[in-house]
């Protein structure tokens, strides 16, 4: 089944069902944990939901950040049973038996990197064998099937998990294309990535800048999220001298470096930008997210590669326009000339020109109005209805 669900699916929700979700959840930090909690919460409005979470997300030796735990004062959470150790096969059997005892109509899991394929695939296959009778349906919510940074064995692990998956929800046409390349007969729905509707409302810009110690009248660009090479922060920094010939802009980098911090500091210094590039190398707790987005005039995503990005959904929730590169599914969400500007990837000059245009043509207000209108499309109801539809036997 190849179908799109870019607006709420038609019809009634149907009978109350049981859904099991396996995923990263609080006290783990990050967008995946937040997404899992919101999804469980939204499904539970109409159905019975059991969330089984991980006791360990990554081994400490493999994790590039400072901490895997959420330090937010009021984190996004849903009651979860932590059973799954990502590298502990003994825990996968325990989790499968726990889920099977719940007798769910569907087992839902989010997939974004092959590291989690062994645990998710083992649990999915084992639950099916324990439950019998063709239950439960297994549904994968796909972030990436093909990783940004490929490693040997990635596709083998992904295909292995796919053999245990009955249906898929993809969040962009780009990911749908990847799915069909791997399995032309895949049953799936396309649903846009919903908003992260948990960070409150946008603050007055002056107040947000005061809290962050930023000049109230200097233009501010925001790069948000953990830093890795594929996200192209270096390209944005290389574009900044050209921008500053016309616009006295500051770049706020708000996110933990997973790699390349020393190279970034050297690049900033070599370009004479140390006074105008602020590196806030830390994971932001939830209560600080609205501050950095509210302080910015525009969010910049200079990615070298992407499928979709939850950062666009945060920007839209907080009504900030986006300048991005035309990679993956970003152009499906960032509407060039309406909610932001789209430039070719890997070209600092093009990125600089777009930023200058944004300010010189005074595009913030019309693009903010465009974002305000566009974000209404990205609620959670289409995602819930897609899961309901896919949980029915084929």
C-alpha positions as CSV (number, residue, x, y, z in Angstrom):
1,X,0.0,0.0,0.0
2,X,1.5,3.3,-1.1
3,X,-0.4,6.2,0.4
4,X,0.1,9.6,1.8
5,X,-1.5,10.9,4.9
6,X,-0.6,14.6,4.9
7,X,-3.9,15.6,6.5
8,X,-6.0,13.7,9.0
9,X,-7.3,10.4,7.6
10,X,-11.0,10.3,7.0
11,X,-13.4,8.3,9.1
12,X,-13.9,7.4,12.7
13,X,-11.0,6.3,15.0
14,X,-12.6,2.8,15.3
15,X,-12.6,0.6,18.4
16,X,-10.3,1.1,21.3
17,X,-7.1,-0.9,20.7
18,X,-3.9,-1.9,22.5
19,X,-0.7,-0.4,21.3
20,X,2.8,-1.3,22.6
21,X,5.6,1.1,21.8
22,X,9.3,0.2,22.1
23,X,11.6,3.3,22.2
24,X,13.9,5.7,23.9
25,X,12.1,7.5,26.7
26,X,12.8,9.6,29.8
27,X,15.2,9.7,31.6
28,X,17.1,9.4,28.3
29,X,17.4,12.8,26.6
30,X,16.9,14.1,23.1
31,X,14.4,14.4,20.3
32,X,13.8,10.7,19.9
33,X,12.8,10.4,23.6
34,X,10.6,13.4,23.3
35,X,8.9,12.1,20.2
36,X,8.3,8.7,21.8
37,X,6.6,10.3,24.8
38,X,4.4,12.6,22.7
39,X,3.4,9.7,20.4
40,X,2.5,7.5,23.4
41,X,0.5,10.4,25.0
42,X,-1.4,11.1,21.8
43,X,-2.2,7.5,21.1
44,X,-3.4,7.1,24.7
45,X,-6.1,9.7,24.1
46,X,-8.1,7.0,22.2
47,X,-6.4,3.7,23.0
48,X,-4.6,1.7,25.7
49,X,-0.8,2.2,25.4
50,X,2.1,0.5,27.0
51,X,5.5,2.1,26.5
52,X,8.6,-0.2,27.0
53,X,11.8,1.8,27.1
54,X,15.5,1.3,27.2
55,X,17.6,0.9,30.3
56,X,20.7,1.8,28.2
57,X,20.6,3.7,24.9
58,X,24.3,3.6,24.0
59,X,27.4,2.1,25.7
60,X,29.3,5.0,27.2
61,X,32.3,4.2,25.0
62,X,30.2,4.8,21.9
63,X,28.4,7.9,23.0
64,X,30.1,11.1,21.8
65,X,28.2,13.5,24.1
66,X,28.6,14.5,27.8
67,X,25.5,12.7,29.2
68,X,22.6,10.6,27.9
69,X,20.3,11.8,30.7
70,X,17.7,14.6,30.5
71,X,18.3,17.3,33.0
72,X,15.1,19.3,32.2
73,X,13.0,20.5,35.2
74,X,9.8,19.4,33.6
75,X,10.8,16.8,30.9
76,X,8.5,15.4,28.3
77,X,7.5,12.0,29.6
78,X,5.0,9.2,29.5
79,X,4.8,6.3,32.0
80,X,7.3,3.7,30.7
81,X,8.7,0.3,31.8
82,X,12.5,0.3,31.2
83,X,13.5,-3.2,30.1
84,X,15.6,-3.0,27.0
85,X,19.4,-2.9,27.1
86,X,20.6,-1.9,23.6
87,X,23.5,-4.3,23.8
88,X,21.9,-6.9,26.2
89,X,20.2,-9.7,24.3
90,X,18.9,-11.3,27.5
91,X,16.9,-8.1,28.0
92,X,15.2,-8.4,24.6
93,X,13.6,-11.7,25.6
94,X,12.4,-10.2,28.8
95,X,10.9,-7.2,27.0
96,X,9.3,-9.4,24.4
97,X,7.5,-11.5,27.0
98,X,6.4,-8.4,28.8
99,X,4.9,-7.0,25.6
100,X,3.3,-10.3,24.6
101,X,1.5,-10.5,28.0
102,X,-0.1,-7.1,27.1
103,X,-1.5,-8.8,23.9
104,X,-1.2,-5.6,21.8
105,X,-2.9,-5.1,18.4
106,X,0.2,-3.4,17.2
107,X,3.8,-3.0,18.2
108,X,5.2,0.4,17.2
109,X,8.9,1.4,17.0
110,X,10.8,4.4,15.8
111,X,13.9,3.7,13.6
112,X,16.7,6.1,13.0
113,X,19.9,4.1,13.0
114,X,21.0,0.5,12.4
115,X,22.6,0.2,15.9
116,X,19.0,-0.4,17.2
117,X,18.0,-3.0,14.6
118,X,19.1,-6.1,16.6
119,X,17.1,-5.1,19.7
120,X,14.0,-4.0,17.8
121,X,14.1,-6.8,15.3
122,X,14.6,-9.5,18.0
123,X,11.8,-8.1,20.1
124,X,9.4,-7.7,17.2
125,X,10.0,-11.3,16.0
126,X,9.8,-12.8,19.4
127,X,6.6,-11.0,20.3
128,X,5.0,-12.3,17.1
129,X,6.0,-15.9,18.0
130,X,4.7,-15.6,21.5
131,X,1.4,-13.9,20.6
132,X,0.5,-16.0,17.6
133,X,-2.7,-15.6,15.7
134,X,-1.1,-13.0,13.3
135,X,-0.7,-10.5,16.1
136,X,0.6,-8.0,16.7
137,X,1.0,-5.9,13.6
138,X,4.5,-4.4,13.6
139,X,4.8,-0.8,12.5
140,X,8.0,1.1,12.0
141,X,8.0,4.9,12.2
142,X,11.0,5.7,10.0
143,X,13.4,8.6,10.5
144,X,16.2,7.1,8.4
145,X,16.5,3.8,6.6
146,X,19.8,4.8,5.1
147,X,22.0,6.6,7.7
148,X,23.7,9.9,7.1
149,X,27.0,8.4,8.1
150,X,27.1,4.9,6.7
151,X,29.1,2.0,8.2
152,X,29.7,-1.6,7.1
153,X,26.7,-3.7,7.8
154,X,24.1,-0.9,8.0
155,X,21.9,-2.1,5.1
156,X,22.2,-5.7,6.2
157,X,20.8,-4.8,9.7
158,X,18.1,-2.5,8.2
159,X,16.9,-5.3,5.9
160,X,16.9,-7.8,8.7
161,X,14.6,-5.5,10.8
162,X,12.4,-4.8,7.8
163,X,11.7,-8.6,7.4
164,X,10.1,-8.4,10.9
165,X,8.1,-5.2,10.0
166,X,4.6,-5.4,8.6
167,X,4.0,-1.7,7.8
168,X,5.8,1.7,7.8
169,X,5.1,5.3,8.4
170,X,7.6,7.6,6.6
171,X,7.8,11.2,7.3
172,X,8.9,12.6,4.0
173,X,8.7,11.5,0.3
174,X,12.5,11.2,0.4
175,X,12.3,8.5,3.0
176,X,9.4,6.9,1.1
177,X,11.7,6.7,-1.9
178,X,14.4,5.0,0.1
179,X,11.9,2.5,1.5
180,X,10.6,1.5,-2.0
181,X,14.2,1.1,-3.2
182,X,14.7,-1.5,-0.4
183,X,11.2,-3.1,-0.6
184,X,9.0,-2.2,-3.6
185,X,6.1,-4.0,-2.1
186,X,6.3,-2.2,1.3
187,X,3.0,-1.2,2.9
188,X,3.3,2.3,4.1
189,X,1.7,5.7,4.8
190,X,3.5,9.0,4.5
191,X,2.8,11.4,7.4
192,X,4.7,14.6,7.9
193,X,6.9,14.8,11.0
194,X,4.6,16.4,13.7
195,X,5.5,19.4,15.7
196,X,7.4,19.2,19.0
197,X,4.5,20.9,20.8
198,X,6.1,20.8,24.2
199,X,8.4,23.9,24.4
200,X,5.8,26.5,25.2
201,X,5.3,29.8,23.3
202,X,7.7,32.1,21.6
203,X,9.1,34.8,23.9
204,X,9.5,38.5,23.0
205,X,12.8,38.7,21.1
206,X,14.2,41.4,23.4
207,X,13.5,39.3,26.5
208,X,15.0,36.1,25.0
209,X,18.2,38.0,24.0
210,X,18.4,39.6,27.5
211,X,18.3,36.2,29.1
212,X,21.0,34.9,26.7
213,X,23.2,38.0,27.0
214,X,22.8,38.9,23.3
215,X,22.8,42.4,22.0
216,X,19.2,43.5,21.6
217,X,19.6,45.1,18.2
218,X,22.1,42.9,16.4
219,X,20.8,40.3,13.9
220,X,21.0,36.7,15.3
221,X,21.2,33.5,13.3
222,X,20.6,30.2,15.1
223,X,22.2,26.8,14.5
224,X,20.5,24.4,16.8
225,X,21.1,20.8,17.8
226,X,24.0,18.4,18.3
227,X,26.9,19.1,15.9
228,X,28.1,16.5,13.4
229,X,29.9,16.9,10.1
230,X,26.8,16.1,8.0
231,X,25.0,19.1,9.5
232,X,27.4,21.6,7.8
233,X,28.1,24.0,10.6
234,X,31.5,24.7,9.0
235,X,29.7,25.8,5.8
236,X,27.6,28.3,7.7
237,X,30.7,29.7,9.5
238,X,32.5,30.0,6.2
239,X,29.5,31.9,4.8
240,X,29.5,34.4,7.7
241,X,32.3,36.8,6.6
242,X,30.5,37.4,3.4
243,X,27.2,37.9,5.3
244,X,28.9,40.4,7.6
245,X,30.1,42.6,4.8
246,X,26.4,43.6,4.5
247,X,24.8,42.5,7.8
248,X,26.2,42.8,11.3
249,X,25.1,39.4,12.3
250,X,25.8,37.1,15.3
251,X,25.7,33.3,15.0
252,X,24.4,31.5,18.0
253,X,25.3,27.8,18.0
254,X,23.2,26.1,20.6
255,X,23.9,22.4,20.9
256,X,26.4,19.9,22.1
257,X,29.3,19.0,19.8
258,X,29.5,15.3,19.0
259,X,32.5,15.9,16.9
260,X,34.7,18.7,15.5
261,X,34.7,21.2,18.3
262,X,38.4,22.0,18.1
263,X,38.2,22.3,14.3
264,X,35.3,24.6,14.7
265,X,37.0,26.8,17.2
266,X,40.1,27.0,14.9
267,X,37.9,27.9,11.9
268,X,36.1,30.6,13.8
269,X,39.4,32.1,15.0
270,X,41.0,31.9,11.5
271,X,38.1,33.9,10.0
272,X,38.3,36.5,12.7
273,X,34.8,35.6,14.0
274,X,35.5,34.9,17.6
275,X,33.5,37.9,18.8
276,X,30.4,37.1,16.7
277,X,30.1,33.3,16.9
278,X,28.8,32.1,20.2
279,X,29.4,28.4,20.8
280,X,27.1,27.1,23.6
281,X,28.4,23.6,23.7
282,X,25.7,21.9,25.8
283,X,22.5,20.0,25.5
284,X,19.7,22.4,26.3
285,X,17.1,21.4,28.8
286,X,13.5,21.7,27.6
287,X,12.8,25.0,29.4
288,X,15.7,26.7,27.6
289,X,14.7,25.7,24.0
290,X,12.1,28.5,23.5
291,X,14.8,31.1,24.6
292,X,17.2,30.3,21.8
293,X,14.6,30.1,19.1
294,X,12.9,33.3,20.3
295,X,16.2,35.2,20.3
296,X,16.8,34.3,16.6
297,X,15.6,36.1,13.5
298,X,16.0,32.9,11.5
299,X,17.1,29.3,12.0
300,X,19.8,28.0,9.6
301,X,20.1,24.3,8.6
302,X,23.2,24.1,6.3
303,X,23.0,20.3,6.1
304,X,25.1,18.3,3.7
305,X,22.5,15.5,3.8
306,X,19.2,14.9,5.5
307,X,15.9,13.0,5.4
308,X,13.8,15.3,7.5
309,X,14.7,17.3,10.6
310,X,12.8,17.7,13.8
311,X,14.5,21.0,14.2
312,X,12.3,22.5,11.5
313,X,9.3,21.3,13.6
314,X,10.7,23.0,16.6
315,X,11.2,26.2,14.6
316,X,7.7,26.1,13.3
317,X,6.2,25.5,16.7
318,X,8.0,28.6,17.9
319,X,7.2,30.5,14.7
320,X,10.7,31.0,13.3
321,X,11.5,31.0,9.6
322,X,14.2,28.6,8.3
323,X,17.0,28.9,5.8
324,X,18.1,25.4,4.7
325,X,19.8,23.5,2.0
326,X,17.8,21.5,-0.5
327,X,18.6,18.0,0.7
328,X,16.3,15.1,1.5
329,X,12.9,16.0,2.7
330,X,13.7,19.5,4.0
331,X,12.2,21.1,0.9
332,X,9.0,19.3,1.5
333,X,8.6,21.3,4.8
334,X,10.5,24.5,4.3
335,X,8.6,26.3,1.5
336,X,11.0,28.5,-0.5
337,X,9.8,32.1,-0.5
338,X,7.0,31.4,2.0
339,X,8.4,30.0,5.2
340,X,12.1,30.3,4.5
341,X,14.7,30.1,1.8
342,X,16.3,27.0,0.2
343,X,19.8,26.9,-1.2
344,X,22.0,24.3,-2.8
345,X,24.0,22.2,-0.4
346,X,27.7,22.6,0.1
347,X,27.9,26.2,-1.2
348,X,28.8,28.8,1.5
349,X,28.4,31.6,-1.1
350,X,24.8,30.6,-1.8
351,X,24.1,30.3,1.9
352,X,25.5,33.8,2.5
353,X,23.5,35.3,-0.3
354,X,20.3,33.8,1.1
355,X,21.0,35.2,4.6
356,X,21.8,38.7,3.2
357,X,18.6,38.6,1.1
358,X,16.6,37.6,4.2
359,X,17.6,40.7,6.0
360,X,17.8,43.2,3.1
361,X,14.4,42.3,1.8
362,X,13.0,42.2,5.4
363,X,11.5,38.7,5.0
364,X,11.2,37.9,8.7
365,X,7.7,39.1,9.1
366,X,6.1,37.7,6.0
367,X,7.9,34.4,6.5
368,X,6.7,34.3,10.1
369,X,3.2,34.7,8.9
370,X,3.8,31.9,6.4
371,X,5.1,29.6,9.2
372,X,2.1,30.4,11.4
373,X,-0.2,29.3,8.6
374,X,1.9,26.3,7.6
375,X,2.4,24.8,11.0
376,X,-1.3,23.9,11.3
377,X,-0.6,21.0,9.0
378,X,1.8,19.3,11.4
379,X,-0.4,18.1,14.2
380,X,-0.3,14.6,15.7
381,X,-3.7,13.4,14.7
382,X,-2.6,12.3,11.2
383,X,0.2,10.2,12.9
384,X,-2.3,8.6,15.3
385,X,-4.8,7.8,12.5
386,X,-2.0,6.3,10.3
387,X,-1.1,3.9,13.1
388,X,-4.7,3.0,13.6
389,X,-5.1,2.3,9.9
390,X,-1.9,0.2,9.6
391,X,-2.7,-1.8,12.8
392,X,-5.6,-3.4,11.0
393,X,-4.8,-6.7,9.2
394,X,-3.8,-6.2,5.6
